[in-house]
Amino acid sequence: WNGRVRFPNDATAALTVAEDPWPLAMTIDGNSEAWRYTSQAWEDCGSWHIGRDSKLGASYCDNLEKAQISFHSDGRTTTLDYEASDSLTSLRDLFTRRFVPTAFGAPAWRNLVPAAGYQPNCNMEGFNVASSSTHARCRFGLLMNDQPDCATADSFIGIGCVAPLANVTSGSSVSHGVGNGDFPAYVEVRIQGRGVLRWDASNTPSWRDPDPNVGTKATSLPIPVGIHARFTVQVTNCDPTDAPVMLGVAAAAWDMS
C-alpha cells in the first residue's frame, strides 16, 4: 500500500501495522533451567529454541507498547497484560534493569496457577522482584511468605524465579504454606512493539510542499518482520503559515490501517 496521510502542523499522528497482533517473544518451560533467574538468556538479543524454551531476539529487544504473559497450567490458559509507561522500554529492559512494581493483585497471580498453594504475606509483585540474594527472586512475579515480612520470602508465582526450596523456574513454588510444593507452568510472552519517527521541518523545507515535482524528505524505521508496531510520527518546527504537512507512507508487505 502507498498513500499519504494529512495532518495539521505540529501534530502527532499514529499509524498501526496490522500483522500478527501479538507476535511471540519468548516461551518458558517451568521445568527447565534455560530461563532460570541467573541465566544469561535474559541479558542479550540472541534468538534460540531449545526444547520448549525459546527467544525471538527481535521481539525481545524491540521497543514495546504492551506485553502479554500467558500461563498454561492445569489445562487452563490465563493471561496478564502489561502496558509499558516508557515508549523506549523493551522486554530485556523490563527483565534486567530495576524493580518495576505492578498492581495485578494476589488473586490475579494465584489464578495463573490455580492448583498451586500460597502463603498469605508479603505479596510484593513486579519485574525484577526480590526479597534478598538468598531468598525468593523473580524476573516477573509475586513473592509470598508465611512470615509477616518480605525480606525472608521463600515462595513465588512467576517466571525466571529462584528460591531456596524451589525446583521450578516458572510457575509456582510454595514452602511452609497452604498447599506446599512446586507447580511448573509453560509460559508464552508476546508483545506489541512501538517505534517513533521524527522530522524537524526546519531542516527540510521542501518536504512540506505537496507538489509531487518538488523534492521530498524521506526516512525509514526498520521494524522486524511480524512485529505489531504503533508508529508515533512527530513533526516539529513547522511554520504555522505553511500549508498542512503531507506525509507519505509506504509499506511493501503490510496492511496499513
TAHUBEL-V656098 format. One record per residue. N is the residue number from 1. RES is the residue in one letter. PSI is psi in whole degrees, 0 to 359 (none if undefined). Layout:
N:RES:PSI + N:RES:PSI
This chain:
1:W:133 + 2:N:137 + 3:G:185 + 4:R:145 + 5:V:128 + 6:R:127 + 7:F:159 + 8:P:163 + 9:N:154 + 10:D:41 + 11:A:164 + 12:T:128 + 13:A:153 + 14:A:135 + 15:L:135 + 16:T:130 + 17:V:118 + 18:A:89 + 19:E:227 + 20:D:119 + 21:P:335 + 22:W:75 + 23:P:145 + 24:L:136 + 25:A:325 + 26:M:153 + 27:T:147 + 28:I:124 + 29:D:115 + 30:G:342 + 31:N:353 + 32:S:160 + 33:E:357 + 34:A:322 + 35:W:32 + 36:R:156 + 37:Y:321 + 38:T:5 + 39:S:143 + 40:Q:344 + 41:A:333 + 42:W:339 + 43:E:338 + 44:D:179 + 45:C:16 + 46:G:154 + 47:S:140 + 48:W:165 + 49:H:114 + 50:I:113 + 51:G:236 + 52:R:3 + 53:D:141 + 54:S:163 + 55:K:131 + 56:L:102 + 57:G:322 + 58:A:317 + 59:S:322 + 60:Y:325 + 61:C:5 + 62:D:147 + 63:N:123 + 64:L:152 + 65:E:317 + 66:K:153 + 67:A:143 + 68:Q:114 + 69:I:113 + 70:S:124 + 71:F:127 + 72:H:111 + 73:S:135 + 74:D:35 + 75:G:9 + 76:R:153 + 77:T:123 + 78:T:138 + 79:T:141 + 80:L:131 + 81:D:129 + 82:Y:131 + 83:E:122 + 84:A:138 + 85:S:339 + 86:D:123 + 87:S:347 + 88:L:30 + 89:T:137 + 90:S:171 + 91:L:319 + 92:R:317 + 93:D:313 + 94:L:320 + 95:F:345 + 96:T:350 + 97:R:257 + 98:R:172 + 99:F:124 + 100:V:106 + 101:P:150 + 102:T:173 + 103:A:44 + 104:F:329 + 105:G:147 + 106:A:318 + 107:P:322 + 108:A:320 + 109:W:315 + 110:R:331 + 111:N:342 + 112:L:325 + 113:V:79 + 114:P:335 + 115:A:349 + 116:A:158 + 117:G:192 + 118:Y:165 + 119:Q:147 + 120:P:346 + 121:N:170 + 122:C:278 + 123:N:34 + 124:M:134 + 125:E:156 + 126:G:194 + 127:F:140 + 128:N:48 + 129:V:133 + 130:A:141 + 131:S:306 + 132:S:174 + 133:S:345 + 134:T:2 + 135:H:204 + 136:A:138 + 137:R:145 + 138:C:145 + 139:R:328 + 140:F:117 + 141:G:187 + 142:L:130 + 143:L:142 + 144:M:158 + 145:N:149 + 146:D:345 + 147:Q:157 + 148:P:52 + 149:D:170 + 150:C:344 + 151:A:330 + 152:T:22 + 153:A:132 + 154:D:11 + 155:S:159 + 156:F:163 + 157:I:126 + 158:G:199 + 159:I:150 + 160:G:50 + 161:C:161 + 162:V:144 + 163:A:158 + 164:P:320 + 165:L:9 + 166:A:139 + 167:N:13 + 168:V:154 + 169:T:341 + 170:S:142 + 171:G:236 + 172:S:142 + 173:S:126 + 174:V:128 + 175:S:136 + 176:H:38 + 177:G:196 + 178:V:118 + 179:G:57 + 180:N:154 + 181:G:177 + 182:D:136 + 183:F:91 + 184:P:152 + 185:A:147 + 186:Y:127 + 187:V:137 + 188:E:135 + 189:V:123 + 190:R:158 + 191:I:162 + 192:Q:121 + 193:G:171 + 194:R:136 + 195:G:161 + 196:V:127 + 197:L:133 + 198:R:136 + 199:W:140 + 200:D:105 + 201:A:336 + 202:S:337 + 203:N:344 + 204:T:72 + 205:P:330 + 206:S:335 + 207:W:349 + 208:R:347 + 209:D:124 + 210:P:352 + 211:D:120 + 212:P:344 + 213:N:353 + 214:V:144 + 215:G:148 + 216:T:159 + 217:K:128 + 218:A:141 + 219:T:167 + 220:S:157 + 221:L:111 + 222:P:128 + 223:I:128 + 224:P:144 + 225:V:134 + 226:G:351 + 227:I:134 + 228:H:109 + 229:A:140 + 230:R:117 + 231:F:123 + 232:T:117 + 233:V:116 + 234:Q:125 + 235:V:128 + 236:T:162 + 237:N:37 + 238:C:143 + 239:D:119 + 240:P:346 + 241:T:352 + 242:D:166 + 243:A:159 + 244:P:146 + 245:V:139 + 246:M:121 + 247:L:121 + 248:G:132 + 249:V:130 + 250:A:137 + 251:A:127 + 252:A:323 + 253:A:9 + 254:W:150 + 255:D:115 + 256:M:131 + 257:S:none
